[in-house]
Amino acid sequence: MDGLSILDLMMRGGAAGVSLILAATLLRRARASSIARVRVTAHSVVREGCGSGHGIGVDLGEAHESAIKEAETDAMKRALMTFGNPFGLALYDKSRANVGADGAPTSGAISSEEAIALEDRIKALGADRNALLQYYQVDGPHQLTPKQLASAHASLDKKEAAARESEAA
């Protein structure tokens, strides 16, 4: 600091000097960022999640530890939310309406027969399979939840109705 000691700065600057010292201390803190990828398996259903974290600490080790914890937590929440309320979807429910809700847990994914029937319907309608899977953030129809399956069929119903209307016109 150009020949000024911290004590000189405090004496000359008073409260402003203390603020400057605190600001300088904060600027010298170590910073780290981290990303994490987790895989959660429940019975035969596999879901993945990615997350990122950013840490600030007095040294690089503390910053890394904080960043890694944040990234792992973020990734785990993203993976668990795809299972629905029983496995963590309620973590993102700001109103807390579904937190602690009683009820029978729903199955994590649809049956193979339902997945095959959906695949057949997608092919028959000429629908964009990849767009549908990307919308639900799954790799294949077998990873859809029953609620997502119902929603997918509703979307295909609309596509089918639109196709019939265009044929009639």
Residue frames as a rotation matrix with the C-alpha (Angstrom) as fourth column:
MET 1
0.570 0.822 0.000 0.00
0.822 -0.570 0.000 0.00
0.000 0.000 -1.000 0.00
ASP 2
0.350 -0.490 0.798 2.71
0.365 -0.713 -0.598 2.47
0.862 0.501 -0.071 -0.93
GLY 3
-0.594 -0.793 0.133 4.50
0.162 -0.280 -0.946 2.66
0.788 -0.541 0.295 2.39
LEU 4
-0.177 0.583 0.793 1.40
-0.881 -0.452 0.136 2.97
0.438 -0.675 0.594 4.62
SER 5
-0.982 -0.073 -0.175 0.91
0.016 0.888 -0.460 0.38
0.189 -0.455 -0.870 7.29
ILE 6
-0.210 0.959 -0.188 -2.53
0.622 0.279 0.731 -0.79
0.754 0.037 -0.656 8.32
LEU 7
-0.029 0.143 -0.989 -2.15
0.953 -0.294 -0.071 1.12
-0.301 -0.945 -0.128 11.59
ASP 8
-0.866 -0.310 -0.393 -1.26
0.181 -0.926 0.331 4.36
-0.466 0.216 0.858 9.70
LEU 9
-0.778 0.612 0.142 -4.26
0.106 -0.096 0.990 3.86
0.619 0.785 0.010 7.45
MET 10
0.022 0.814 -0.580 -6.58
0.883 0.257 0.394 3.32
0.470 -0.521 -0.713 10.40
MET 11
-0.237 -0.171 -0.956 -5.24
0.776 -0.626 -0.080 6.37
-0.585 -0.761 0.281 12.23
ARG 12
-0.939 -0.179 -0.294 -5.44
-0.017 -0.830 0.558 8.67
-0.344 0.529 0.776 9.19
GLY 13
-0.774 0.626 -0.098 -8.69
-0.121 0.006 0.993 7.36
0.622 0.780 0.071 7.76
GLY 14
-0.569 0.590 0.573 -10.72
-0.764 -0.122 -0.633 6.67
-0.303 -0.798 0.521 10.89
ALA 15
0.097 0.732 0.675 -13.84
-0.242 0.675 -0.697 4.65
-0.965 -0.096 0.242 10.10
ALA 16
0.784 0.154 -0.602 -13.21
-0.607 -0.018 -0.795 4.99
-0.133 0.988 0.079 6.37
GLY 17
-0.220 -0.949 -0.224 -9.80
-0.943 0.266 -0.201 3.39
0.250 0.167 -0.954 6.87
VAL 18
-0.532 0.101 0.841 -11.35
-0.436 0.819 -0.374 0.45
-0.726 -0.565 -0.391 8.70
SER 19
0.587 0.806 0.075 -13.86
-0.283 0.291 -0.914 -0.01
-0.759 0.515 0.399 5.87
LEU 20
0.498 -0.487 -0.717 -11.04
-0.842 -0.075 -0.534 0.05
0.207 0.870 -0.448 3.35
ILE 21
-0.602 -0.739 0.302 -9.16
-0.794 0.595 -0.127 -2.61
-0.085 -0.316 -0.945 5.32
LEU 22
-0.158 0.632 0.759 -12.27
-0.228 0.724 -0.651 -4.80
-0.961 -0.276 0.029 5.50
ALA 23
0.795 0.442 -0.416 -12.82
-0.464 0.002 -0.886 -4.37
-0.390 0.897 0.207 1.77
ALA 24
0.050 -0.866 -0.498 -9.21
-0.952 0.111 -0.287 -5.28
0.303 0.488 -0.818 1.05
THR 25
-0.648 -0.248 0.720 -9.54
-0.572 0.782 -0.246 -8.37
-0.502 -0.572 -0.649 3.26
LEU 26
0.305 0.861 0.408 -12.72
-0.203 0.477 -0.855 -9.45
-0.931 0.178 0.320 1.48
LEU 27
0.698 -0.061 -0.713 -11.10
-0.714 -0.127 -0.689 -9.03
-0.048 0.990 -0.133 -1.92
ARG 28
-0.334 -0.927 -0.170 -8.26
-0.915 0.362 -0.177 -11.36
0.226 0.096 -0.969 -0.92
ARG 29
0.059 0.406 0.912 -10.58
-0.606 0.740 -0.290 -14.25
-0.793 -0.536 0.290 -0.02
ALA 30
-0.906 -0.413 0.092 -10.15
-0.221 0.647 0.730 -17.42
-0.361 0.641 -0.677 -2.01
ARG 31
0.134 0.955 -0.263 -12.85
-0.834 -0.035 -0.550 -18.32
-0.535 0.293 0.792 -4.51
ALA 32
-0.909 -0.365 0.201 -13.62
-0.215 0.824 0.524 -21.66
-0.357 0.433 -0.828 -6.15
SER 33
0.101 0.929 -0.357 -16.27
-0.980 0.031 -0.198 -23.15
-0.173 0.370 0.913 -8.41
SER 34
-0.846 -0.321 0.427 -17.21
-0.292 0.947 0.134 -26.77
-0.447 -0.012 -0.895 -8.83
ILE 35
-0.034 0.849 -0.527 -19.61
-0.948 0.139 0.286 -28.93
0.316 0.509 0.801 -10.80
ALA 36
-0.709 -0.123 0.695 -21.04
-0.436 0.851 -0.294 -32.29
-0.555 -0.511 -0.656 -9.78
ARG 37
-0.187 0.660 -0.728 -22.95
-0.787 0.343 0.513 -35.05
0.588 0.669 0.455 -11.47
VAL 38
-0.633 0.043 0.773 -24.87
-0.601 0.603 -0.525 -37.61
-0.488 -0.797 -0.356 -9.42
ARG 39
-0.483 0.512 -0.711 -26.76
-0.418 0.579 0.700 -40.77
0.770 0.635 -0.066 -10.31
VAL 40
-0.477 0.445 0.758 -29.66
-0.787 0.166 -0.594 -41.93
-0.390 -0.880 0.272 -8.14
THR 41
-0.658 0.272 -0.702 -30.99
-0.280 0.777 0.564 -45.47
0.699 0.568 -0.435 -8.50
ALA 42
-0.405 0.634 0.659 -34.32
-0.788 0.124 -0.604 -46.50
-0.464 -0.763 0.449 -6.97
HIS 43
0.472 0.410 0.781 -35.07
-0.034 0.893 -0.449 -50.13
-0.881 0.185 0.435 -7.78
SER 44
-0.027 -0.510 0.860 -34.38
0.880 0.396 0.262 -50.23
-0.475 0.764 0.438 -11.52
VAL 45
0.815 0.362 0.453 -35.05
0.535 -0.770 -0.347 -46.54
0.224 0.525 -0.821 -12.22
VAL 46
-0.175 -0.939 -0.296 -31.95
0.938 -0.251 0.241 -44.41
-0.301 -0.236 0.924 -12.73
ARG 47
0.869 0.381 0.314 -32.01
0.454 -0.868 -0.202 -40.61
0.196 0.318 -0.928 -12.70
GLU 48
-0.203 -0.976 -0.076 -29.09
0.972 -0.192 -0.135 -38.22
0.117 -0.101 0.988 -13.05
GLY 49
0.903 0.423 -0.076 -28.62
0.429 -0.895 0.119 -34.63
-0.018 -0.140 -0.990 -12.02
CYS 50
-0.149 -0.933 0.329 -25.98
0.826 -0.300 -0.477 -31.97
0.543 0.201 0.815 -12.58
GLY 51
0.874 0.415 -0.253 -25.25
0.485 -0.710 0.510 -29.03
0.032 -0.568 -0.822 -10.33
SER 52
-0.004 -0.880 0.474 -22.79
0.453 -0.424 -0.784 -26.24
0.892 0.212 0.400 -9.78
GLY 53
0.771 0.193 -0.607 -21.47
0.637 -0.262 0.725 -24.53
-0.019 -0.946 -0.325 -6.69
HIS 54
0.199 -0.684 0.702 -19.37
0.170 -0.682 -0.712 -21.53
0.965 0.261 -0.020 -5.85
GLY 55
0.646 -0.025 -0.763 -17.39
0.753 0.180 0.633 -21.11
0.122 -0.983 0.135 -2.66
ILE 56
0.318 -0.564 0.762 -15.60
-0.223 -0.826 -0.518 -18.26
0.922 -0.005 -0.388 -0.95
GLY 57
0.855 -0.056 -0.515 -13.27
0.485 0.437 0.757 -18.87
0.183 -0.897 0.401 1.98
VAL 58
0.785 -0.609 -0.112 -10.23
-0.415 -0.652 0.635 -17.66
-0.460 -0.452 -0.764 3.83
ASP 59
-0.429 -0.903 0.015 -8.12
-0.552 0.275 0.787 -20.20
-0.715 0.330 -0.616 1.97
LEU 60
-0.453 0.200 -0.869 -8.49
-0.851 0.194 0.489 -22.25
0.266 0.960 0.082 -1.18
GLY 61
-0.938 0.076 -0.339 -9.30
0.142 0.974 -0.174 -25.47
0.317 -0.211 -0.925 0.70
GLU 62
-0.611 0.747 -0.262 -12.27
0.250 -0.132 -0.959 -23.89
-0.751 -0.652 -0.106 2.47
ALA 63
-0.266 0.491 -0.830 -13.50
-0.800 -0.592 -0.095 -22.36
-0.538 0.639 0.550 -0.80
HIS 64
-0.678 -0.037 -0.734 -13.27
-0.555 0.680 0.479 -25.74
0.481 0.732 -0.482 -2.58
GLU 65
-0.927 0.338 -0.160 -15.09
0.365 0.724 -0.586 -27.52
-0.082 -0.601 -0.795 0.24
SER 66
-0.381 0.812 -0.442 -17.95
-0.116 -0.516 -0.849 -25.02
-0.917 -0.272 0.291 0.12
ALA 67
-0.297 0.221 -0.929 -18.16
-0.934 -0.267 0.235 -25.16
-0.196 0.938 0.286 -3.69
ILE 68
-0.860 -0.075 -0.505 -18.20
-0.239 0.933 0.268 -28.97
0.451 0.352 -0.820 -3.76
LYS 69
-0.785 0.610 -0.105 -20.92
0.394 0.362 -0.845 -29.20
-0.478 -0.705 -0.524 -1.10
GLU 70
-0.210 0.728 -0.652 -23.09
-0.466 -0.661 -0.589 -26.70
-0.860 0.180 0.478 -2.97
ALA 71
-0.440 -0.021 -0.898 -22.58
-0.888 0.161 0.431 -28.50
0.136 0.987 -0.089 -6.30
GLU 72
-0.958 0.060 -0.281 -23.40
0.083 0.994 -0.072 -31.92
0.275 -0.092 -0.957 -4.82
THR 73
-0.587 0.784 -0.201 -26.52
0.248 -0.062 -0.967 -30.60
-0.771 -0.617 -0.158 -3.10
ASP 74
-0.176 0.492 -0.852 -27.70
-0.770 -0.609 -0.193 -28.90
-0.614 0.622 0.486 -6.29
ALA 75
-0.632 -0.134 -0.763 -27.10
-0.674 0.582 0.456 -32.04
0.383 0.802 -0.458 -8.38
MET 76
-0.953 0.281 -0.114 -28.83
0.301 0.828 -0.473 -34.30
-0.039 -0.485 -0.874 -5.85
LYS 77
-0.369 0.859 -0.354 -31.90
-0.089 -0.412 -0.907 -32.04
-0.925 -0.303 0.228 -5.71
ARG 78
-0.207 0.263 -0.942 -32.11
-0.947 -0.297 0.125 -32.00
-0.247 0.918 0.310 -9.50
ALA 79
-0.816 -0.117 -0.566 -31.90
-0.319 0.908 0.272 -35.79
0.482 0.403 -0.778 -9.70
LEU 80
-0.875 0.464 -0.135 -34.40
0.397 0.531 -0.749 -36.43
-0.276 -0.709 -0.649 -6.88
MET 81
-0.454 0.756 -0.472 -37.00
-0.475 -0.653 -0.590 -33.96
-0.754 -0.044 0.656 -8.15
THR 82
-0.532 0.235 -0.814 -37.56
-0.790 0.209 0.577 -36.15
0.305 0.949 0.075 -11.24
PHE 83
-0.889 0.211 -0.406 -39.00
0.296 0.942 -0.156 -38.88
0.350 -0.259 -0.900 -8.98
GLY 84
0.057 0.954 0.294 -41.85
0.187 -0.300 0.935 -36.63
0.981 0.001 -0.195 -7.83
ASN 85
0.405 0.214 0.889 -42.94
-0.661 -0.603 0.446 -35.66
0.632 -0.768 -0.103 -4.31
PRO 86
0.998 0.006 -0.063 -41.98
0.040 0.714 0.699 -38.91
0.049 -0.700 0.712 -2.55
PHE 87
0.397 -0.918 0.010 -38.34
0.916 0.397 0.052 -38.41
-0.052 -0.012 0.999 -3.58
GLY 88
-0.359 -0.682 -0.638 -37.90
0.725 -0.634 0.270 -34.68
-0.588 -0.366 0.721 -3.47
LEU 89
-0.320 0.273 0.907 -40.00
0.751 -0.511 0.418 -32.77
0.578 0.815 -0.042 -5.99
ALA 90
0.733 0.652 -0.196 -41.44
0.616 -0.512 0.599 -30.90
0.290 -0.559 -0.776 -3.01
LEU 91
-0.073 -0.835 -0.545 -37.96
0.860 -0.329 0.389 -29.42
-0.504 -0.441 0.742 -2.47
TYR 92
-0.908 -0.261 0.327 -38.85
0.408 -0.723 0.557 -26.94
0.091 0.639 0.764 -5.22
ASP 93
0.026 0.993 0.119 -42.41
0.769 -0.096 0.632 -26.32
0.639 0.075 -0.766 -3.99
LYS 94
-0.756 -0.401 0.517 -42.26
0.091 -0.847 -0.524 -22.71
0.648 -0.349 0.677 -2.71
SER 95
-0.007 0.848 0.530 -45.76
-0.711 -0.377 0.594 -22.90
0.703 -0.373 0.606 -1.20
ARG 96
-0.856 -0.408 0.316 -44.83
-0.515 0.624 -0.588 -26.13
0.042 -0.666 -0.745 0.64
ALA 97
0.094 0.995 -0.026 -48.27
-0.995 0.095 0.021 -27.48
0.023 0.024 0.999 -0.35
ASN 98
0.675 0.177 -0.717 -46.93
-0.365 0.924 -0.114 -30.99
0.642 0.338 0.688 -1.01
VAL 99
-0.488 -0.869 0.080 -44.38
-0.470 0.184 -0.863 -31.18
0.736 -0.459 -0.498 1.81
GLY 100
-0.916 0.071 0.394 -45.35
-0.326 0.440 -0.837 -33.89
-0.233 -0.895 -0.380 4.26
ALA 101
-0.045 0.947 -0.317 -48.46
-0.997 -0.020 0.081 -34.76
0.070 0.319 0.945 2.22
ASP 102
-0.377 0.019 0.926 -49.80
-0.339 0.928 -0.157 -38.18
-0.862 -0.373 -0.343 3.05
GLY 103
0.599 0.600 -0.530 -50.80
-0.747 0.180 -0.640 -40.56
-0.289 0.780 0.556 0.33
ALA 104
0.717 -0.322 0.619 -49.65
0.328 0.939 0.108 -43.65
-0.616 0.125 0.778 -1.40
PRO 105
-0.168 -0.836 -0.523 -46.30
-0.354 -0.444 0.823 -43.15
-0.920 0.323 -0.221 -3.03
THR 106
0.809 0.433 -0.397 -46.47
-0.492 0.128 -0.861 -43.28
-0.323 0.892 0.317 -6.78
SER 107
0.633 -0.590 0.502 -44.33
0.648 0.758 0.074 -45.59
-0.425 0.278 0.862 -8.84
GLY 108
-0.076 -0.776 -0.626 -41.10
0.075 -0.630 0.773 -44.02
-0.994 0.012 0.106 -10.03
ALA 109
-0.742 -0.216 -0.634 -41.63
-0.591 -0.235 0.772 -44.93
-0.316 0.948 0.047 -13.68
ILE 110
0.315 0.910 -0.269 -44.16
-0.923 0.227 -0.311 -46.46
-0.222 0.347 0.911 -16.03
SER 111
0.355 -0.125 0.927 -44.29
-0.033 0.989 0.146 -50.12
-0.934 -0.083 0.346 -16.99
SER 112
-0.722 -0.691 0.018 -42.55
-0.049 0.077 0.996 -51.41
-0.690 0.719 -0.089 -20.10
GLU 113
-0.320 0.695 0.644 -45.92
0.921 0.387 0.041 -52.12
-0.220 0.606 -0.764 -21.72
GLU 114
0.672 0.572 -0.470 -46.93
0.496 -0.819 -0.288 -48.47
-0.550 -0.040 -0.834 -21.26
ALA 115
-0.046 -0.785 -0.618 -43.57
-0.278 -0.584 0.762 -47.32
-0.959 0.207 -0.191 -22.66
ILE 116
-0.808 -0.228 0.544 -43.96
0.375 0.513 0.772 -49.54
-0.455 0.828 -0.329 -25.73
ALA 117
0.135 0.943 0.305 -47.54
0.961 -0.050 -0.272 -48.34
-0.241 0.330 -0.912 -26.29
LEU 118
0.591 0.021 -0.807 -46.35
0.078 -0.997 0.031 -44.72
-0.803 -0.081 -0.590 -26.11
GLU 119
-0.518 -0.843 -0.146 -43.51
-0.175 -0.062 0.983 -45.44
-0.838 0.534 -0.115 -28.57
ASP 120
-0.574 0.373 0.729 -46.00
0.773 0.540 0.333 -47.04
-0.270 0.755 -0.598 -30.98
ARG 121
0.521 0.839 -0.154 -48.33
0.762 -0.539 -0.359 -44.06
-0.384 0.070 -0.921 -30.71
ILE 122
0.212 -0.545 -0.811 -45.49
-0.184 -0.837 0.515 -41.59
-0.960 0.040 -0.278 -31.32
LYS 123
-0.802 -0.541 0.253 -44.50
0.090 0.309 0.947 -43.49
-0.590 0.782 -0.199 -34.47
ALA 124
-0.266 0.792 0.550 -48.09
0.937 0.346 -0.046 -43.78
-0.227 0.503 -0.834 -35.70
LEU 125
0.725 0.582 -0.369 -48.66
0.524 -0.813 -0.252 -40.03
-0.447 -0.011 -0.895 -35.36
GLY 126
0.304 -0.706 0.640 -45.26
0.752 -0.235 -0.616 -39.09
0.585 0.668 0.460 -36.75
ALA 127
0.993 0.071 0.097 -44.56
-0.010 -0.756 0.654 -37.08
0.120 -0.650 -0.750 -33.60
ASP 128
0.231 -0.961 0.152 -41.07
-0.411 -0.238 -0.880 -35.86
0.882 0.141 -0.450 -32.71
ARG 129
0.689 0.032 -0.724 -39.89
0.473 0.737 0.483 -38.47
0.549 -0.675 0.492 -30.19
ASN 130
-0.311 -0.924 -0.222 -36.70
0.830 -0.151 -0.536 -36.62
0.462 -0.351 0.814 -29.27
ALA 131
-0.541 0.174 0.823 -38.57
-0.224 -0.973 0.058 -33.36
0.811 -0.153 0.565 -28.59
LEU 132
0.569 0.822 0.005 -41.00
-0.289 0.194 0.937 -35.18
0.770 -0.535 0.348 -26.32
LEU 133
0.527 -0.444 -0.725 -38.22
0.754 0.637 0.158 -36.90
0.392 -0.629 0.671 -24.36
GLN 134
-0.575 -0.766 0.286 -36.25
0.576 -0.628 -0.524 -33.67
0.581 -0.137 0.802 -24.12
TYR 135
-0.078 0.650 0.756 -39.32
-0.359 -0.726 0.587 -31.84
0.930 -0.226 0.290 -22.79
TYR 136
0.887 0.462 0.004 -39.63
-0.202 0.380 0.902 -34.35
0.416 -0.801 0.431 -19.93
GLN 137
0.188 -0.932 0.311 -35.83
-0.950 -0.253 -0.181 -34.51
0.247 -0.262 -0.933 -19.49
VAL 138
0.459 -0.032 0.888 -35.63
-0.359 0.908 0.218 -38.30
-0.813 -0.419 0.405 -19.84
ASP 139
-0.594 -0.769 -0.235 -33.58
-0.589 0.217 0.778 -40.62
-0.548 0.601 -0.582 -22.04
GLY 140
-0.889 0.349 -0.296 -36.48
-0.005 0.640 0.768 -42.89
0.457 0.685 -0.568 -22.97
PRO 141
-0.059 0.974 0.218 -40.22
-0.531 -0.216 0.819 -43.38
0.845 -0.068 0.530 -22.40
HIS 142
0.218 0.106 -0.970 -39.49
0.519 0.829 0.207 -46.03
0.826 -0.549 0.126 -19.74
GLN 143
-0.719 -0.566 -0.403 -38.22
0.648 -0.336 -0.683 -43.22
0.251 -0.752 0.609 -17.47
LEU 144
-0.495 0.608 0.621 -41.48
-0.294 -0.790 0.538 -41.25
0.818 0.084 0.570 -17.55
THR 145
-0.929 0.331 0.162 -43.59
-0.104 0.187 -0.977 -41.05
-0.354 -0.925 -0.139 -14.42
PRO 146
-0.410 0.853 0.323 -47.29
0.884 0.458 -0.088 -41.91
-0.223 0.250 -0.942 -14.66
LYS 147
0.352 0.524 -0.775 -48.14
0.356 -0.841 -0.407 -38.20
-0.866 -0.133 -0.483 -14.51
GLN 148
-0.380 -0.580 -0.720 -45.71
-0.514 -0.515 0.686 -37.43
-0.769 0.631 -0.102 -17.35
LEU 149
-0.900 0.105 0.423 -47.17
0.358 0.730 0.582 -40.32
-0.248 0.675 -0.695 -19.37
ALA 150
0.078 0.996 -0.039 -50.67
0.861 -0.088 -0.501 -38.87
-0.502 0.005 -0.865 -19.01
SER 151
0.295 -0.048 -0.954 -49.37
-0.142 -0.990 0.006 -35.47
-0.945 0.133 -0.299 -20.07
ALA 152
-0.761 -0.625 -0.172 -47.57
-0.305 0.111 0.946 -36.98
-0.572 0.773 -0.275 -23.09
HIS 153
-0.617 0.614 0.492 -50.76
0.762 0.623 0.178 -38.76
-0.197 0.485 -0.852 -24.17
ALA 154
0.375 0.752 -0.542 -52.70
0.544 -0.652 -0.529 -35.49
-0.751 -0.097 -0.653 -23.79
SER 155
-0.136 -0.519 -0.844 -50.18
-0.474 -0.714 0.515 -33.77
-0.870 0.470 -0.149 -26.08
LEU 156
-0.959 -0.220 0.181 -50.46
0.022 0.575 0.818 -36.59
-0.284 0.788 -0.546 -28.60
ASP 157
-0.158 0.977 0.146 -54.28
0.842 0.210 -0.497 -36.36
-0.516 0.044 -0.855 -28.39
LYS 158
0.371 0.243 -0.896 -54.02
-0.057 -0.957 -0.284 -32.69
-0.927 0.156 -0.342 -29.42
LYS 159
-0.596 -0.665 -0.450 -51.69
-0.539 -0.084 0.838 -33.59
-0.595 0.742 -0.309 -32.29
GLU 160
-0.821 0.340 0.459 -54.09
0.497 0.821 0.281 -36.32
-0.281 0.459 -0.843 -33.42
ALA 161
0.218 0.943 -0.253 -57.09
0.670 -0.333 -0.664 -33.95
-0.710 -0.025 -0.704 -33.27
ALA 162
0.116 -0.252 -0.961 -55.19
-0.442 -0.879 0.177 -31.33
-0.889 0.405 -0.213 -35.28
ALA 163
-0.881 -0.472 0.016 -54.29
-0.228 0.454 0.861 -33.95
-0.414 0.755 -0.508 -37.89
ARG 164
-0.437 0.806 0.400 -57.94
0.812 0.544 -0.211 -35.00
-0.387 0.233 -0.892 -38.20
GLU 165
0.387 0.579 -0.717 -59.03
0.255 -0.815 -0.520 -31.36
-0.886 0.018 -0.463 -38.61
SER 166
-0.270 -0.569 -0.776 -56.49
-0.627 -0.508 0.591 -30.76
-0.731 0.646 -0.219 -41.36
GLU 167
-0.934 -0.015 0.357 -57.62
0.211 0.783 0.585 -33.95
-0.288 0.622 -0.728 -43.16
ALA 168
-0.072 0.996 0.051 -61.28
0.828 0.088 -0.554 -32.86
-0.556 0.002 -0.831 -42.95
ALA 169
0.282 0.170 -0.944 -60.50
-0.073 -0.978 -0.198 -29.44
-0.957 0.125 -0.264 -44.43
